[in-house]
Amino acid sequence: MGKVLLKSTFQIEDMKDPNWRARTGEPTVYIEATGHTLVLNGQPETGYVKVGYIQRPTAMTTDASEPDERIPEVLHQHLKYFAAGRLFEHSGKGRDINRANDCYQRFLGAIGAGPIPIASHVVDR
């Protein structure tokens, strides 16, 4: 597996330790320097870092939006279940975690991913 690094900024790291750029040891955070460059707050002793990421599909924001081209067309018809799950998970009066989970399970079953609980109840303290 690996270690999940937290996201930070140059300003935060500078406030915590002005000399962080010269720090050696296992990185704990990453900073998006540009759209193509990540900066770590530590130089690993091995001399290299392997980075993995999960691509986020392009958002569908209008009625005319099409699913991201990386999503196979055969799966497009099942996206409605995931979208409904998100609405049930996050909408105010219509919020219903059980219905959200039902939609997610239907989506995951349709794409062959099997049952995985996704929605959860968040307690505001």
N, C-alpha and C positions, 0 to 999 in steps of 0.2 A: 504494500500500500504506500504510504508516505505520510508526510505531515501536511496538514492544511495550514497555510499561512493566512494571517489576518491582513486586511487591507488597511493601509495607512496613507499619510501624505508627507511630503518633505517638511512642511511646517510642524506637524506633530512630532516627527522624529527629531527635528532640530531642537524643539523645546525639551524633549526627554533627554537627549544627549547630543550636544553640538559636534561630537567626534564620532558619531555613529557610522559615517561613511568608511572609516578606517577600521571598524570593528571586525574581528575575526570570530568565527564560531558559527553555530547553527542559526540560520535566519529564523526570525519569528514573524516578520511582516513583509509585505511587498507593497511597492508604490508603482502606480501606472505613470511612468514618465512621459510616454507618448502613446499613440495608438498601437505602436509596435514594440515598445520597450518597457520592461519591468525592472525595477531596482529593488534589491534586497537589503535588509538592514544588517547583514552579516556576510562575511566571506567564508563559505564552507571550507573546512579543512581538506576535503577531497579535491577541491579545485573546480568542481562542476556541480551543476544543479539540473535535475530533470524536471521539467514543468509539464503538467497535464492540465487540460481545461475541458469544460463542457460548453459546446457551442449553444448559444441562445438563438432560437429562430427569430426571424424578422417579425415584428409585431403586426397583427392585423387590426388596423385602426378604423377602417371605413367599410361600408357595405361592398365596395368594389375591390377590397383587398383580397389577394390570393395567398394561399398558404406558402410558406417559405419553400423555395425550389429544392432544398435539401431533404424535405419531407416527401417520401415516395407518394405518388398520386393515389395508390391503392389505400393509403391510410387517411386521406383527406376526409372521407365520409365519417370517420370516427372522431374527428376533432371536436365535433359538436358536444360529445359527452364530456370531454375535458373542459371545454368552455363553460358548460352548464355547472360542472363541479366547482369551477372557480367562482362563478356567480353565487352559488349557494354557500360557499365558504366565506366570502367576503362581503356580501351585500348586507345592508342594515337590517330592515324589518324582515326581509326574505332569507336571512341567514339561517341555514339548517345544515349542521355538520353531518348528520346521518344521510341526508339526501346528497350532500357533496361527496361523501365516501361512496355512496351507491353509484354516482356518475363516474367517479374515478375508477371504480372496480369494473364498470361496464367498458370504459375506455381501455383499461389495461387488458381486460379479457379479449376485446376486439382486436388489439394489436399483438396479442400473444404474449403479453408480459406477465400474466398471472395476478393473483390477488396481493396487493400491497396497500396497507392503510396509509393515506397521505394526509387527509385533513385531520386537524386536532383542535380541541377546545383550548383557547388561550385565556388564562385568568389574568384580569387586569388588577394589579395590586396597588 
